[in-house]
Amino acid sequence: MTQPEYPSGGNSETQGETAPSSPAARSVKRSLASIALGFQLLIIFLGGLTVFGLSAVEPRELGLYGGGVLCLIAIAAIALLRYPVGYWLGWFVQVALLLSGFLVPVMFIVGGMFAALWIYCIYMGNKLDERNRLI
């Protein structure tokens, strides 16, 4: 069986093939933000179940709907982190989780911890991305 000929006269073995290029370097900020939001998804879901179970709002189902909508916003934020709107959605999720403390007071603590994690991820991601640009 013969090798297919290429316009330059060589075949695939002699053609100057290069190894597949490595994927574009992903920013550290984007990676850290997606990790933080990913972990936060579980907390948002469980928070919605808690609001439902404690009947913190009337009708009870609003806790499930609110938690579900906030989960969808967090998923959209993760998907859109390559654009600035993804980070704005991430900030919205942080504020919404903090405000859920008015329904279930312990969420002030949980939301505060995740907001602190989010701020740290954004700060350190920016710092590391800047360092990597200089290298």
C-alpha positions in Angstrom: 0.0 0.0 0.0 1.5 3.4 -1.0 1.4 6.6 1.0 -0.7 9.4 -0.3 1.2 12.0 -2.2 1.1 15.6 -1.1 1.5 18.7 -3.3 5.1 19.1 -2.2 5.9 15.6 -3.4 6.4 14.0 0.1 4.1 11.7 2.0 2.8 12.0 5.5 5.9 10.5 7.1 8.3 12.9 5.3 6.0 15.9 5.3 7.0 18.4 8.0 4.3 17.4 10.4 4.4 18.9 13.8 3.1 17.6 17.0 -0.4 18.7 17.9 -0.1 22.1 19.4 -0.8 22.4 23.1 -4.0 24.0 24.1 -3.8 27.8 24.7 -2.7 28.6 28.2 -5.7 29.0 30.4 -5.6 31.8 32.9 -5.1 30.9 36.6 -7.8 33.4 37.5 -10.3 31.5 35.3 -9.3 28.1 36.7 -9.5 29.2 40.3 -12.9 31.0 39.7 -14.4 27.9 38.1 -13.2 25.7 41.0 -14.7 28.1 43.5 -18.0 28.3 41.7 -18.1 24.5 41.1 -17.8 23.8 44.8 -20.3 26.5 45.5 -22.9 24.7 43.3 -23.2 22.0 45.9 -23.7 24.6 48.7 -26.3 26.5 46.7 -28.3 23.3 46.0 -28.1 22.2 49.7 -29.1 25.7 50.8 -32.1 25.6 48.5 -33.1 22.3 50.1 -32.6 23.8 53.6 -34.8 26.8 52.8 -37.5 24.4 51.5 -37.2 22.0 54.5 -37.3 24.8 57.1 -40.2 26.5 55.3 -38.2 29.7 55.5 -40.4 31.2 52.7 -44.0 30.7 51.8 -44.8 28.8 49.6 -42.1 26.3 50.5 -41.3 25.5 46.9 -39.7 28.9 46.4 -36.7 27.6 48.2 -36.3 24.9 45.6 -36.9 27.3 42.7 -34.6 29.9 44.1 -31.8 27.4 44.7 -32.3 25.9 41.2 -32.2 29.3 39.5 -29.1 30.3 41.5 -27.5 26.9 40.5 -28.2 27.7 36.8 -26.7 31.2 37.2 -23.6 29.6 38.7 -23.3 27.1 35.9 -23.7 29.9 33.3 -21.0 31.9 35.2 -18.6 28.9 34.9 -19.3 28.6 31.2 -18.9 32.3 30.6 -15.7 32.8 32.6 -13.8 33.4 29.3 -15.7 36.7 29.1 -16.0 39.5 31.7 -19.8 38.8 32.1 -18.9 35.4 33.7 -17.1 37.2 36.5 -20.0 39.5 37.0 -22.3 36.6 37.3 -19.9 35.0 39.8 -20.1 38.2 41.9 -23.9 38.1 41.6 -23.8 34.5 43.0 -21.7 35.6 45.9 -24.1 38.4 46.8 -27.1 36.2 46.4 -25.6 33.5 48.7 -24.8 36.1 51.3 -28.3 37.6 51.1 -29.8 34.1 51.6 -28.6 34.5 55.2 -31.8 36.5 55.8 -33.7 33.3 55.2 -31.4 30.9 57.0 -29.0 32.8 59.3 -26.2 30.3 59.0 -25.9 31.1 55.3 -24.3 34.4 56.4 -21.4 32.4 57.6 -21.3 30.0 54.7 -21.8 32.8 52.1 -19.1 34.8 53.8 -16.7 31.9 53.6 -17.4 31.4 49.9 -17.3 35.1 49.2 -13.9 35.2 50.9 -12.8 32.2 48.8 -14.0 34.0 45.6 -12.2 37.2 46.5 -9.0 35.2 47.2 -9.3 33.3 43.9 -9.8 36.4 41.9 -7.0 38.3 43.6 -4.4 35.5 43.5 -5.5 34.5 39.9 -4.8 38.1 38.8 -1.5 38.1 40.6 -0.4 34.8 39.2 -1.5 35.7 35.6 0.4 38.9 35.8 3.5 37.0 37.0 3.1 34.4 34.2 2.9 37.2 31.6 6.2 38.5 32.7 7.9 35.1 32.4 
